[in-house]
């Protein structure tokens, strides 16, 4: 069982930056594929970004088109954390942001976007961007 705890959400203005963090349990975190999703009120949960483990080679990354160039996902295997640096925030980025993990040890050159690919989910952290 993997537990995920998000932090770093808050209320910011358009154009501001925010950094979300997700702390994960488990001794093999370095082999997890991690992702961020978000869900706005009345909408489905949408993919934001994902990062695979290096698998001895290149770390795989994947971003939603809507955040490409503004958001950066990263991981610190020594601290069992994955972060989402969000720059130039827009009101449409307002949502609850969820951390997700796949703990199967799979390596992805391009980590998956589908929610079904992830086995564990955090409780979410609210991000509100005012105009």
C-alpha positions in Angstrom: 0.0 0.0 0.0 1.3 3.4 -1.0 0.2 6.6 0.8 0.3 9.9 -0.9 0.0 13.3 0.8 -0.2 16.5 -1.2 0.8 20.0 0.0 1.4 23.4 -1.3 -2.0 24.5 -2.6 -3.5 27.9 -2.0 -5.0 31.1 -3.3 -2.9 33.1 -5.8 -3.4 35.7 -8.4 -3.1 35.2 -12.2 0.5 35.2 -13.2 1.8 34.0 -9.9 3.7 30.8 -9.2 3.0 27.9 -6.9 4.8 24.7 -6.0 2.9 21.5 -5.1 4.6 18.6 -3.4 3.5 15.0 -2.9 5.1 12.8 -0.2 4.9 9.1 -0.9 5.4 6.1 1.3 7.2 3.0 0.2 10.8 1.7 0.0 10.8 1.5 -3.8 9.6 5.0 -4.6 12.4 5.4 -7.1 10.7 2.9 -9.4 7.2 4.5 -9.2 5.7 6.4 -12.1 4.2 9.5 -10.6 1.6 11.9 -11.9 -0.5 15.0 -11.2 -4.1 15.4 -12.1 -6.6 18.1 -11.5 -10.4 18.3 -11.1 -12.4 21.5 -11.4 -15.9 21.7 -10.0 -18.4 19.9 -12.2 -15.6 18.5 -14.5 -13.8 15.3 -14.9 -10.4 14.6 -13.5 -7.8 15.7 -16.1 -4.2 14.7 -16.6 -1.6 17.4 -15.9 1.9 15.8 -15.9 3.7 12.6 -15.2 7.2 11.4 -14.6 8.6 7.9 -14.8 11.6 6.5 -13.1 14.8 6.6 -14.9 15.1 2.8 -15.4 18.9 3.3 -15.7 18.3 5.7 -18.7 16.3 8.8 -19.4 13.5 9.9 -17.1 10.2 9.9 -19.1 8.0 13.0 -18.9 4.6 13.8 -20.2 2.6 17.1 -20.0 -0.9 18.1 -20.9 -0.9 20.7 -23.7 -2.6 23.2 -21.5 0.3 23.3 -19.0 3.3 22.7 -21.3 5.9 25.4 -20.9 4.3 26.6 -17.6 4.4 23.6 -15.3 7.3 21.4 -14.5 7.2 18.0 -12.8 10.2 16.7 -10.9 11.0 14.0 -8.3 13.4 13.6 -5.5 14.0 9.9 -4.9 16.0 10.6 -1.8 13.0 12.3 -0.2 10.3 10.2 -1.7 8.6 13.3 -3.2 7.3 14.5 -6.5 6.7 18.2 -7.1 4.8 20.3 -9.6 6.2 23.8 -10.2 3.4 25.9 -11.6 4.3 29.2 -13.2 2.2 31.9 -14.9 -0.9 30.5 -13.3 -4.2 31.3 -15.0 -7.8 31.3 -13.6 -8.5 28.2 -15.6 -5.9 26.3 -13.6 -8.2 26.5 -10.5 -8.9 23.0 -9.4 -8.2 20.3 -6.8 -4.8 18.8 -7.7 -4.2 15.1 -7.0 -1.0 13.2 -6.9 -1.1 9.6 -8.3 1.3 6.7 -8.3 1.9 3.5 -10.2 4.0 1.2 -8.2 4.5 -1.7 -10.7 8.1 -0.9 -11.6 7.3 -0.3 -15.2 9.5 2.1 -17.2 7.8 4.4 -19.6 9.6 6.6 -22.2 6.3 8.5 -22.2 4.5 7.9 -18.9 0.7 7.3 -19.2 -2.0 9.9 -19.0 -5.0 7.6 -18.2 -6.3 7.5 -14.7 -6.6 3.7 -14.9 -2.8 3.5 -15.2 -2.4 4.7 -11.6 -3.0 2.6 -8.6 -2.8 5.1 -5.7 -4.2 8.5 -5.2 -3.8 11.3 -2.7 -6.6 13.3 -1.1 -5.9 16.4 -3.2 -4.9 20.0 -2.6 -6.9 23.1 -3.7 -5.4 25.6 -6.0 -7.4 28.8 -6.7 -6.2 31.4 -9.1 -7.9 34.7 -9.1 -8.1 37.0 -12.1 
